[in-house]
Amino acid sequence: MDSQIAEVNQSLTTAEQMRNQNQLIMQPYANWEDYLSPAPFSIAIMAELAFLSSKTDFSINKNPPKEGYKYIKYPDSFCACLMQVCNSGWWAFNEAHTNMDQIRLLTLTVPNYMMTVVKILFQGNNEVVKDHLPNQLTNIRGIADRCLELANSTKERFEEVINIIHELLEVCLKARNLYGEELDAVKRTLDENKLREESSKEAVERSKKAVKVLEEELKEAQESYKSAMRSLPGGWEMMAMDLVGAVTDAMTGIFHGITMLMTQPVAQACKATTTIAETVNHIKGEDSLDPVDRINIYSKSAEILKCTELIEHFVQEDKIDWFSLYDQKNKAALTEFPAMQFERIMKNLEKLPKCQPREHAKNICKEGIMICKELAKYAPDGKCDKAKTSELIERIKELTESAYRFDSKSKDVTKSPPLTPKPPMMFKEESKMGRMTASQKASKNARFRIEETRAQMNKSRELYDKNVESMERNQKELNEILVTLRNCQVKEIDFNTTIQMLVKGLDAMGKVKKQWEKMVQFFQMVSNIVKNSLNLTLNDFATTAETSNRHSYDGKLFCKDMLYNQAFQATNIASLVHMISSTYTDVSTRYLMDSVSTLGTLMSADPQSPQFLQMHVQLRKSCDMAQNAIKKLVLKNKKEFDNKTDSRLKKIEKELLAILPAAKPEEIQFIQETAQSGFTEKEQLDYM
């Protein structure tokens, strides 16, 4: 049965299926809608500004700043300033379309390089790996670096628009008299824009820290392998391989967690009734734990759970299998191995900041060590009275439950998939040994992974629903504002109306720029993953000595698995970006670029000509049509997303759940409740 479960698990977690599942989990956090939804409104605002700029002009250069203007070129003409905003916005949307199309074409080639990486790694000849793998990894990194340049260039274009509007609003505050709500609205917008910049800088610092964490954890993974295999008594190898599999799962958790972190700007945590400023203060006041540290802590869940499963393996109903627990040949209790791993994990946790998740993880490890010592005490002769046996079994049960709950929270925090494939080299070696896992609890574990997947998919679906509702609500509010502004009968320039437009334009441009910052961070992540592969893991592979056949899964094979995992995660991110860029380019071509083109013509037209007014009306209609078309497409994509999540869950149930032996109703209920525990709203507050 264990062998069959392992085979089915592997068939459900092929590279393609894992890429697709990753997209499903990440779609509510990183989707094309966030890049395009603000665009028609932004273009519509620029169209109105271009129209207003044709009216009576005046100077705003009454109280110029001592250091001069940084971004405004024509302070003596308010109309010229408005045209500068429109012109920079036009360039930004044009470059966004061109660069996104290039990103689409570049990321399209990454899977081909990944296929070559797999072929090289599966070569038995280690010299082939050393000679040819660096070229393929360098190609992937080259693509990431080029995409990084393109994304950065576009981000800077939108930054330029934001800076011009921001400075223009600040100057207007000094040049003209604003009172009451109008003054408050402008000040609030300027403050929020500054906070966005602060948030962006913090995101850059987080990215730098994430790179450092990746490097440290890759080194730690290598040390964990050596620690697990060093002086390992004969016959214990399957236990060590199970643990090493959990180490690679921990790395997967970090990769996924950091990728997810890049998709969540501060603004996404805001409630509809709060400002960005309030949200930032709320987050900073409630929880000072760095998100990268939180992800690092929760990534240990796979190793912690595996150690508890190694202990639980020796419990059969209401008895402890003392005979199997003690190795007569080596005169040692098999629980010595998980105890050593618990100690290693605790030492790693000590390096991280003190917080509730860290203390929770440490407490599980401490209890695990104490139970292992108790079991080792009775193991040699197996003499343990009934009361003590019952007490130990109950403690093991509680330990396992705690580890399961911690793992469930981990899956929600890191967004890593519950069902993961065995690393290819490890799976190959275990297949030769004719045994897929050291644990006889494989069916319980499989059932837990299925329920975790269900809970995670449901969470993604709920979040996607909320995102769509939020988008529709925001779009309705923006449309109402736009209608109000358009209905103003402007015979000469209406200063207050223009200020309102600039305020809303600044907000919309800020949202678009935030998405391009995500794109920059995505490619920085890909580039750094590949850099670590080349500088650390590939170097470990080259310097690891050929070992004897004492351990079939040697250091070379472990390095191959780590290289595969890193290349796969880099490809995963590239695949996610390719999905975004393909849809963006398609939607932008169909619904957006005509409006951008018309805006360019409007800006260069003679304001006195009849064509000017005609183009203005045409551009209004074009933007409204684009907004409606994007909304329809979002709803269509939401339906497709629901269908895909349903199909994935049905496939898992049909192929994996169907082969599992029947379980008691109370056990099924326990597994379902435990798996869902980390995905509840109450639990979610602990991670924000």
Sequence and secondary structure as in RCSB ss.txt:
>XXXX:A:sequence
MDSQIAEVNQSLTTAEQMRNQNQLIMQPYANWEDYLSPAPFSIAIMAELAFLSSKTDFSINKNPPKEGYKYIKYP
DSFCACLMQVCNSGWWAFNEAHTNMDQIRLLTLTVPNYMMTVVKILFQGNNEVVKDHLPNQLTNIRGIADRCLEL
ANSTKERFEEVINIIHELLEVCLKARNLYGEELDAVKRTLDENKLREESSKEAVERSKKAVKVLEEELKEAQESY
KSAMRSLPGGWEMMAMDLVGAVTDAMTGIFHGITMLMTQPVAQACKATTTIAETVNHIKGEDSLDPVDRINIYSK
SAEILKCTELIEHFVQEDKIDWFSLYDQKNKAALTEFPAMQFERIMKNLEKLPKCQPREHAKNICKEGIMICKEL
AKYAPDGKCDKAKTSELIERIKELTESAYRFDSKSKDVTKSPPLTPKPPMMFKEESKMGRMTASQKASKNARFRI
EETRAQMNKSRELYDKNVESMERNQKELNEILVTLRNCQVKEIDFNTTIQMLVKGLDAMGKVKKQWEKMVQFFQM
VSNIVKNSLNLTLNDFATTAETSNRHSYDGKLFCKDMLYNQAFQATNIASLVHMISSTYTDVSTRYLMDSVSTLG
TLMSADPQSPQFLQMHVQLRKSCDMAQNAIKKLVLKNKKEFDNKTDSRLKKIEKELLAILPAAKPEEIQFIQETA
QSGFTEKEQLDYM
>XXXX:A:secstr
 HHHHHHHHHHHT HHHHHHHHHHHHTTTS THHHHTHHHHHHHHHHHHHHHTTS      SS  TT  SS S T
T HHHHHHHHHHHHHHHHHHHHHHHHHHHHHHHTHHHHHHHHHHHHT S HHHHHHHHHHHHHHHHHHHHHHHHH
HHHHHHHHHHHHHHHHHHHHHHHHHS   HHHHHHHHHHHHHHHHHHHHHHHHHHHHHHHHHHHHHHHHHHHHHH
HHHHTT  TT HHHHHHHHHHHHHHHHHHHHHHHHHHT  GGGG  TTS HHHHHHHHHHH    HHHHHHHHTT
HHHHHHHHHHHHTTEETTEE HHHHEETTTTEETTHHHHHHHHHHHHHHHTS   HHHHHHHHHHHHHHHHHHHH
HHHTTT    HHHHHHHHHHHHHHHHHHHHHHHHHHHHH   SS    HHHHHHHHHHT   S TTHHHHHHHHH
HHHHHHHHHHHHHHHHHHHHHHHHHHHHHHHHHHHHTS  SS  HHHHHHHHHHHHHHHHHHHHHHHHHHHHHHH
HHHHHHHIIIIIHHHHHHS    TTSSS HHHHHHHHHHHHHHHHHHHHHHHHHHHHHHHHHIIIIIHHHHHHHH
HHHHS TTSHHHHHHHHHHHHHHHHHHHHHHHHHHHHHHHHHHHHHHHHHHHHHHTGGGS    HHHHHHHHHHH
HHTTSHHHHGGG 
